[in-house]
Amino acid sequence: MSPNPILFTIILVAALVFFAWSCYRRFSLITLGREENRYDNPGLRIWDMLLYAFGQKRVVQKPFGINHFVIFWAFVILLIANLEFIIHGAFPQLGLATLPASLHHFLLFAFDLVSVFTLIAITLSFARRIFSPPPYLSTQYVKARSPEAFLILAFIGILMLAYFGFHGAEIAMGETEAAPYMPVSAFVAQLMAPYPSLLATFAAVSWWVHAVVLLAFMCFLPHSKHMHILTAIPNCFFQTLGKANTQPREEFVKGNEFGVARVDQFTWKDLFDGYSCTECGRCQDACPATNTGKPLNPRQVIHAIKTNLLDNGPLMQAGGKPVVPLIGEEGEGTNTEETIWSCTTCGACLQACPVMIEQMPKIIKMRRHLVQMESRFPEELLNLFENMEQRSNPWGIAPSERTKWVSTMNVQPFEKGKTEYLFYVGCAGSFDSRAKHITVALATILNAAGVSWGILGREEGCCGDSLRRLGNEFVFDKIARENVKQFQEKGITKVITLCPHCFTTFKNDYRQYGLEIEVIHHTEFIDQLLRQGRLKLNHQVKELGNIVFHDSCYLGRHNDVFDAPRQVIETATGSAPQEMERSRENSFCCGAGGGRMWMEEFNGERINLNRVGEALTTNPDTICVSCPYCMTMFEDGLKDKQAGGVRVKDIAELVAEGLRTNP
Amino acid sequence: MLIVACIKQVPDTTQVQIDPVTNTLVREGIPFIVNPYDTHALEESLRLKDRFGCRAAAISMGPPNAEATLKKALALGVDEAILLSDRVFGGADTLATSNVLAAAIRKLSEEEEVGLVICGKQTIDGDTAQVGPGIATRLGFTQLTLIDRIEEFDPVRKKIRVRRKLEGRHEIVEAPLPAMLTVVRELNRPRYPTVPMRLASVDAEVKVWNNQVLKLDEQKIGLKGSPTWVSRIFSPEREKGEIIGEGIKDPKQTARLLVEKLLSKDLLSL
């Protein structure tokens, strides 16, 4: 039916013009952002888009996500129905009825069914928001029970009801021959049958309600968080291919600005991310900072960027200056410095986001500004930065002490041709008295397996991981260049690292400096040695008791090494390790990443205590780690919890235990 | 008004060794740093620049490679950096050094009034703490040592009030300008250079003044002008420690033994 094509066409054109204008206003702001190439490898991008957007891969990882899956696909299917509705409304001679009957009937059947599912899903969403909204649905500025959320849900619900309303009336009036294919509408028709005089009015009113709500929904979209309906799919297309585990290089020439302090210093994709956020809160639910009462909430960072763009963008387009600061005092559209420094760069937010928004890299971009343009950072970092630049290690210990651990064993320097692998010990493994035990354990393992390896000794420098995550790109750049030059000059092609931070830096960050070498973390390497039979243990390690394994963020989530450490533990002890509730890609940070290792933790609960508490629920005798930072955080946390009976061991130490002949 | 910070490039002492034959520091392959106390002197000159609009200059006497130290000062924000470098300045003790630095400051004051000279309280290589006072004496400036706080600075009325950090007490003194301060670490937290300033410092000029500029009597500078005579430098032998008690097996007893030991050596009284 089409009650009044002329009136409808007038309203339709007005709505379309408004929608187009709104979209133009919003999307033109994106062009304020800096250039960034997100068009390479279109085949892979399309695949990712199909997987994450249309397959809703991450959405359904939470049980209630299935509800969204239903709504999403209903939306896609009903898009056909609604397009037809609009076309038919304006041009009554066009419509589905012109299709072959079988197809027409199939579509009507599908629409009927899908509309019922949608109605159920919308009811569930309503109920969830009213009766038991999960805590992560709310932030300071966006609430779970916001009028906006209910308005959108109401719009969708009304659309479904109106759909059944006018189709039911049509059937009751006998105006359609398709009634047998529309079971729900036919049921509605039966309910209306006793009131024949009202049918025509009811049909017309339902039709107009449907028309008006549909167009209102469209007009409202670009002005609401439900803009994700327009942006989420392209956002999945434009996502970082692979993992967002590095930051882009900066070009250090005079006149350049470094980092981000104004919204237009972000790239266009950073700004597009803001438009793609639906405020689902999954990032804040996963974030170790948010979870322990820090001022950082990754969702709010994205919200701030979006709000800031909407407030400042039009002014900046007109050549004016921004009025809302991007970094400053607490306020909507502004990130506080404390927020920016609270991030452990663990990547939990990146892992959680269903539409592949990249929260953490934006935080690092803002850190870059604070450190490099303003020299503003927590005072604990001053020593770190000076020590890194002066002595290439975080503690400022004399480089000559890098080789102190060697005194207990016979170690060769790396020499091309004579040694196959470089064992890159790293700063923790060289200087930290606890971590030195890991170093010795790993060296023992390498020797036992007959691996040809050497070290750089005093010539070894810091990899610069903390500097890069803290936004001190200038000094990182210097260190990276020196290390890459050294690796190339010495002909190093295979590196074993003891620390996941060195591992990710060499493997992913140094690639930007042209270093393409084989980088392997010791957990993977030990796993290989055991599989190949090159490493044979002298006894099965039972003396460490019940073992729970903690995933390091930079080994696990950022580099997908999940199975190797578990496999090693199983081989060495004869049984798989205990798992914490948050494990593998959903592991919870120890609190030391992103340079947080070197900062005080003033707000809320300490992150390491939260994690240690979780580990203790598995009643372990030993907590097994694969990172010297995690080691420190767990040992400190256990002391705080007075859980002195529980040990912390690195995977290498566990395996070295099995090499002992007299356990 | 010009404020002059005197800074020195020193070897990173954590990495220093002494040549047992020549009794001198082994300088090969050792990285250099800005003398840590001097970084506080530099910072204070920059703070006074920020607050009172004075100009800040950094001067350093040393070999040509000491230019790196002055570049750092430029990156931090000094307006002028001058390297005093000449073979005839070499081998100087504290007296000869203060002669050269004083002459340079005198030359600077020909262009602009020097209100304050700030030095670190001592260097970590020589550790004499004599050069600052030597400069003050040679210039006839008020000498204010071991400053941990500037209470008041008045460039108009030419007055300064400072707090000296002495053993177990503080002393607040007021003096007329021009004055020379030597400063301790507690005075301030040095700033960190911004990247744009670092990049600008790469091309910024470090002026080099040799003795043709300063025109000092060669008998008063360098080795010839140095009455100090080093007979021997050596690393002091440190007594080896001992392990007492049973460690964690009996912590109470170990702690008791430790306290007894400390008391017997009189290490717990103030």
Interface residues (C-beta under 8 A of the other chain):
Chain A: F252 V253 K254 F258 V371 Q372 M373 E374 S375 F377 E379 L382 F385 E386 Q390 R391 G396 I397 A398 P399 S400 F474
Chain B: D12 T14 Q15 P31 I33 R189 P190 R191 Y192 P193 T194 V195 P196 R198 L199 A200
